[in-house]
Amino acid sequence: MKALASCRTAALGGHLDECEGCGYGRPSYNSCRNRHCPKCHAAARARWLEARRAELLPVPYFHVVFTLPAAIADIALQNKAALYDMLFHTSAETMQEIAADPKHLGAEIGFLTVLHTWGQNLMHHPHVHCVVPGGGLAPDGKGWVASRENFFLPVRVLSRVFRGKFLERLRKAYDRGELAFHGSLAKYRKSAAFRRLLDEAYRQEWVVYAKAPFGGPEQVLKYLARYTHRVAISNQRLRSMDGDRVSFEWKDYARGHVRRTMTLTAMEFIRRFLLHVLPTGFVQIRQYGFLANCHRQTKLEVCRRLLNVAPVPEPEPGAEADVTSDPPADEVEEVAHRCPNCGVGHMRKVKTMARPTTQQVFESWPFDSS
């Protein structure tokens, strides 16, 4: 919250821009570069997408979503690192296992998975988006097995295998004492109550769905640009703040994707936003199968050869860096841009403004320091 509140303000320092022509000057303050900040993702997303461009194959791409049911999502909110990691691993294992089965695809697939923890109304709704090429490598590695044109894998089978794998991992984590239960979930500290929860979850149908395939690699990039490096709400969805009430736009999927406006108290709005802060160091975007980091380049070369695709030049050094964490806030690029005053000259950096010290911040507070 400190990072977001101080983003692009004097609290983080910055520099003074001055027009080469008319001499007009204005401050440009540093960004916080926090991965939860709605304003600080454009550069990281652009670098990440450029690295992914070289990995796309000339085949249809499918979008598969795995969602946790509400009762399990409540446990995930109090055990984020453990259950979000479990969500990644079990959804990936499910996709790979079903795809490798000769009754379905019979191939080794590769895919990218992105974690989202929110719904349009900012409530806790953990789910992962998987973007997967429509096909994979044959078991002997000597052929490409294409999926059907408009069908990838059966969602009912995916749902039930995913449910079984996830609940089995959850049970083992509970038996090892790795889960915490607080507040209304304290009842699950008793094993009998937790077993009843698992039994009820086994009887539910878990939501897994697959969307229609994309048109091709460029459409995949546009899609990824919307889904990666996102936070719970963007600035564009904010409509107004009136006193202590915040209004924002949301899509009501239950009523045909109708756009509506929701108004919350400022405290409730902040509470909902903070539900989606990830544990420190948690990786939100992961790759599996033939796109896994350990052998991605080698297996992609095999895929391209089998699909008769020309080799792609290697990305620039650093392009494969993990961009889930952004550069330090002090790193401000000097960008030449047109003067807003005269419209002719260009703004140039002429002076660096250091961050204020703690004492300077303290002295600037608008109340008696005593």
N, C-alpha and C positions, 0 to 999 in steps of 0.2 A: 504494500500500500504506500510506503514511503517513496518507492521508486516511481510508481504511477503518478502520485501527487506532485512530485518534483520534476517530472519529465518536461523538458523544454521550458524550464524556468531558470531564474538566476541561481537557484539552489545548487544546480549542477555545473555552473560556470558556462563558458561559451566563448564567443568572439564577436567583435564589432565589425560589421560590413559597412563599407563606404563606397558611394558611387564615384567612378573614375571621372565622370563628366560634371555633374552638378554638386558633388560633395555631400549629398544626402547620406545620412548614416542611420543604422538601426542595429540592435543586438540580435544575434542568433544564438539561442541557448542549446546546450547539449541535450541529447536524448538519453533516456534512462537505459535503453537497450535490454530491458527486462522482457523475457519471453511471454509474459502475461499482459504486456502493454499493447493496447489496440493501435498505437501510433508507430510502433517500432519493428515492423515485420517486413516492410517492402524490400529492403536490401537483402535480408537473409533469405526471403522466399525466392528472389530473383536468382541468387547464387545457387540455391538448392535445385531449382527447376532447370537451370542450365546444365547441372551435373546429371540430372535425370534424363534430359533430352537424348543423350548418347546411348541410353539403355533401352529406349523404346523399340519395339519390333513391329514390322508391318503386318499386324494381325488385329482382329477385333479384340477389344478389351472389355472385361466385365467388372461390375461393381457389386461386391457382396458385403452385407452389413450384419454383424453379430451384436445382439443387444442383451444386456443382463436384465432379468425380471426385477420388479420393484423391491421385493424382500431381500434379494441378494445385493442390489444396488445400495440399500441402506447399510449393509455390512461393509461394502466397499468404501463408503464415505468415511467410515472410521478406521479403515485399513487400506488406504489408497495404494501404497507401494505394492503390498502383497497381492491384492485382488486385481489391480490394473495389470500387473505383470502376468497374473494367472489368465486374465482375459486375452492378452496377447498370445501367450503360449498355447492355450487350448484351442483358440480359433485357428491358429496357424497349423497345429497338429491335425485338426479336423479337416481343413482344406487339403493338406498334403496326403492324408490317409485316404480320403474318399477319391481324390484325383488319381492316386496310384492304383486303385482297385480296377482291374481289367473290366469289371462290369460297368464301370462309369467312363473314365477317360483312359486309364492305364498309362499314365505318364507322370514325369516329375515336373511340377509346375514351379513358377517363380512369381512372387507378388510383393506388393508394398502394403503396409498396414498403418493407419493413422488412428490414434485414440482421440475421441471427443467425449466429454463428460457432461455435456449440456443439451437441453432441449431449447426450443425457440423462446420459451417462457423463463429461461435461466435456471430452471429446477435441475436437480441432479439426475442425469440420464446417461450413464456410461455405456458406450458402444464403440466398436471399431469399424472403420471403413477399409475394405480390402480392394485394391485395384490390381486385377490379374489378367495377363494375356490369355486369349482363348486357345489354349493348347499347351503342350510341354514336350520335354525330351522323352523319347522312348526309353524303356528300361536299359537297353544295351547302349544308349547314347548315340545311336547311328541313324536316328530318324526323328522327324518332328510329327507329333500326334496332334492334329487339329481338333478342336471341339466342334460341336454342331454350331451352325451359324447363329442361332438365337437361343441357345441353351448351353449352360456351362456344367453345373452340377445340381442334383436334386436338392432343393432347399429343405424338404422334410427330413431327408437323411442327414444333411448337414446339421439341422437343428437338434436332432436327437443324439447324434454322436457328440456334438458340442456340449449339450446338457450333461451327458454322462461323464465326459472328461472333466468338465469344470467342477461338478459336484464331488467327484472323487478327489480332486486336488484340494478342494475346500475342506472336505472331511479330514484329509491327512494333515492339513495345516492346523485344523482345530485340535486334532489329537496330539500334535507336537506343541501345543500351547502358543502358537504364533499369532493368534488373533486377539484383538481387544474388543470389548463390548462395554459401552457406556450408555448412561441415560436410559431411554426406552428399550435399548437392546441388551441391558444388563441381564435380562432373563435367560439369554442364551449362554450365560456362563455355566448353567446347569446342562449337563450333557443330554438329558432327556428332552429338554426344550429344543436344543439344537438339532437333535435327531428328527424331531417332528418337523422342524423347518426344512430339513433336507428331504424328508418324505413328501411334503407338500410341493417342494420345488421339482421333484422327480415327476409328479403328476401333472405339472404344467407343461404347456407347449411353449418353448422358448422361441423368441422372434429372431428368425434369420431370413433375410430376403435378398434376392439378386435383381438388379435393375437391368434394363435392356443394354446390349453392348454399345460401346462408343463407335463413332465413325472411323477413327484411326488415330495415329500417334498425336497429331496436333490437337485433336479434341481432348485427348487424354491430358495433355499439358494444361489446357485451359481448365479442365476439371480439377486437376491437382492444385492449380493456382487458387482455386476457391476453397479447397479443403485442407491444405497444409498451412502450417504457421498461423493458425487461427486462434483467437481467444473466444471467450463465451459470448461477447457482444462487440460489434464494431461501432465506431463513432457514427457511421452513417445511419444506424438504426435508432439513435437517440433523437427524440423529438423536442423535448422541453424539460425544464426544471422550474417548478413554481413553488417557491418556499422550500418545504422539505419533501416535495413530491416529484418523482422522476417519471416521465412518460417515454416509452420506446415502442417501436414497431415490432410485431412478431407475426409469424405465419401459423394459423390455426389448421394444422394438418388433419385434425379430426373432422373438420367441416369443409373439406375440399380446398385446402391451401389458401384460405381466405386471409388477407392481410388485415390485422387488427392493431389497435393501440392499447397497451397495458400501462396502467399508472400504479406505481408503488411508492411507499414512503422511502426516503433516501436510505434509511437504515436497512430496510428490507432489500432494497436494490443492491446495496453493498454486500449484505449477507449472501444473497444469491450469487453475486459475482465471485465472492471468495470461496464458494463451494468448489470452484473449478481450478483453484491454484494447485499445481502439481507438486509432488515431493521434490526436494532439491536433487538435481542430477537425473531425474527420471526421463528416459528417452521416449518421446511421444510418437516418433516415426521410425518404423523398423521394416526390414526387408528379409524375406524368407525364400527357401527353395533355391532355384538357380540364380536368384538375385541376392542371396545372402553375401555379406561382405567377404567371407573367407574364400569364395571361389567365383565371385560375380564376373570378373573380367574373362576368366577362362571359359566358363559355361556360356556366357553371352556370345563369345566368338564361335562356339559350336552352333548355337542357335542361328546366328547370322549365316553361317556357312550352309546349314541345312535349309534355310529359307531363301538362299541366293541373294543375300543382302550384302552390299559393299561394306567393308570395314569402316568403323567410325573413328576419327582421330581421337587420341587420348585427351581427356579434359585437362585444362590448365592446372598447374600445381595448386593444391588447396581447394579445388572445386569439390572434392569429396569430403571436405571437412564437415564435422558435425555442426550444423547451423541451428540446432535447437537452443544453443546458448549464443547470444550475440556478443560482438566485440565490446571492450570496456567503454564506459560512458565518456571518458575523456577524449576518445578518438573522434574528432570532428573533421570531416572532409571539407576542403576549400572548394566551393562550387561557384563558378561564375554564372550569374543570372542577371537578367535585365532589371534596371532600376525602376521601382514602382512609382517614383516621384517624377522623373523626367521622361521615362520610357525609352531613352536612347542609350545612356551609359550602362556599364555593367558594374554590379556590386562585387567588391573584392574584400577579402579579409584583411583588416589593417591592425587589429589588436586582439590579443587573447585575454579573456577574462577568467581568472582562476575561480575555483569554487570558494564561497565564503567559509571562513573558519567557524567552528562551533560558537566561539565567543561573539563573532559578528552576527550570526543568526540569532543568538540569545538577545543581543542588544537591540535587534530590529523588531523584536516581538512587540505588539501593540498593547501591552499591559505592564503594570508595575512589576519589575523584576524581583521585588521583595516578596 
